[in-house]
């Protein structure tokens, strides 16, 4: 009689149905072919699972090294971009430095990073770098983005990168971006994508910078009332009413009250109209402190 066939891993004694290979076996199955697999819908999942299975930083760095020289290709790939993101969140920050270098140093031009931020997949890679790398690492990356900050804020994908800078970036860079929004308050407040960046700036960073931005929006005739009717803009309108005092708050109430019927007719404007009606009393002591910031 022919000898019995060797049991498969699923049939081996002590292994339950649905057995998954160990970390070493999974890593071995993708080692040497990470870039090839990364570009495939199923293969990219295998590579990501290999990163998750490994506990050793050096082993993960060894897998990630196979992506060297391919980052710009991954930026444009619907599958490989997920592998690069997994690298960033799995590696120690210093081990992900080659990704930053390829985007910033080895890019075709200083505008290369902005190009990645505008891409539907590339923006995700830039976001993960801002979230997980150290401030010194991302400084050059963010500085390159700041050159094009206003345009990126108005971009369907770039605006998410700008929001990430405000939420996760170094304090100095958050302040710099907010200052740019102040300088371009009308353009930022008038754009449906940039308004999301403005809203994020009003919820992160130093209160002094937030108040400065709120005042810049208020100085643009009719802008606050227009923003109050939009998804992200109504956050700015409420911020003005909550955090500005004295003449600033009185002017905000005047502008919004003149448009109150229009506000009540819109989904988000109704929130501002209700808030306006409930905030006609004296400004709180907290508001008075905020109102005193920067004079005026």
Protein Blocks (a to p, Z undefined) as FASTA:
>chain_A
ZZdddddfklpghiaghiacdfklmmmmmgoplmmmmmpmklmmmmmmmmmmpmbfklmm
mmmmmmgoplmmmmmpcklmmmmmmmmmmmcfklmmmmmmmmmmmmmbfklmmmmmmpmk
lmmmmmmmmmmmcfklmmmmmmmmmmmmmmmmmpfklmmmmmmmmmmmcfklmmmmmmmm
mmmmmmmmmpmklmmmmmmmmmgcjfklmmmmmmmmmmpghklmmmmmpmklmmmmmmmm
mmggcjllmmmmmmmmmmmmmmmmpmklmmmmmmmmmmmpccdfklmmmmmggpZZ
